[in-house]
Protein backbone atom coordinates (compact mmCIF):
# COMPACT_ATOMS: atom_id res chain seq x y z
CA UNK A 1 0.00 0.00 0.00
CA UNK A 2 1.14 3.50 -0.76
CA UNK A 3 1.85 6.18 1.83
CA UNK A 4 -0.91 8.31 0.30
CA UNK A 5 -3.39 5.45 0.73
CA UNK A 6 -2.38 5.06 4.38
CA UNK A 7 -2.61 8.84 4.94
CA UNK A 8 -6.15 8.71 3.59
CA UNK A 9 -7.09 6.25 6.30
CA UNK A 10 -6.75 3.20 4.05
CA UNK A 11 -10.33 3.64 2.87
CA UNK A 12 -9.57 3.19 -0.80
CA UNK A 13 -10.33 6.79 -1.65
CA UNK A 14 -8.74 8.46 -4.66
CA UNK A 15 -5.88 10.69 -3.57
CA UNK A 16 -5.90 14.03 -5.43
CA UNK A 17 -2.63 15.92 -5.85
CA UNK A 18 -4.25 19.36 -5.78
CA UNK A 19 -7.60 21.09 -5.33
CA UNK A 20 -9.60 21.17 -8.60
CA UNK A 21 -10.84 24.69 -7.73
CA UNK A 22 -7.75 26.63 -6.59
CA UNK A 23 -4.82 24.21 -7.23
CA UNK A 24 -3.78 24.22 -3.54
CA UNK A 25 -1.81 21.11 -2.55
CA UNK A 26 -2.70 21.16 1.17
CA UNK A 27 -5.59 18.68 1.18
CA UNK A 28 -6.94 16.74 4.14
CA UNK A 29 -9.39 13.83 4.29
CA UNK A 30 -12.90 14.76 5.48
CA UNK A 31 -15.21 12.30 7.21
CA UNK A 32 -18.42 13.46 5.51
CA UNK A 33 -19.41 12.89 2.83
CA UNK A 34 -17.58 9.59 2.43
CA UNK A 35 -14.34 9.94 0.46
CA UNK A 36 -14.30 13.75 0.68
CA UNK A 37 -11.29 16.08 0.84
CA UNK A 38 -10.96 19.52 2.46
CA UNK A 39 -8.81 22.12 0.71
CA UNK A 40 -6.91 24.25 3.24
CA UNK A 41 -6.62 27.07 0.69
CA UNK A 42 -10.21 27.71 -0.42
CA UNK A 43 -11.97 25.64 2.30
CA UNK A 44 -14.00 23.73 -0.30
CA UNK A 45 -14.90 20.11 0.39
CA UNK A 46 -14.96 17.89 -2.69
CA UNK A 47 -15.09 14.23 -3.72
CA UNK A 48 -13.11 12.52 -6.49
CA UNK A 49 -14.86 9.55 -8.05
CA UNK A 50 -14.47 7.27 -11.04
CA UNK A 51 -17.40 7.63 -13.40
CA UNK A 52 -16.37 5.04 -15.96
CA UNK A 53 -14.00 4.08 -18.71
CA UNK A 54 -14.76 4.85 -22.32
CA UNK A 55 -13.08 2.56 -24.77
CA UNK A 56 -12.40 3.67 -28.27
CA UNK A 57 -15.28 2.71 -30.52
CA UNK A 58 -14.44 0.75 -33.65
CA UNK A 59 -16.50 0.71 -36.81
CA UNK A 60 -16.81 -2.38 -38.95
CA UNK A 61 -16.97 -1.72 -42.71
Protein Blocks (a to p, Z undefined) as FASTA:
>chain_A
ZZklmmnoonopacdfbdfklopabdcddfbdghiacdfklopacddddfbdcddddddZ
Z
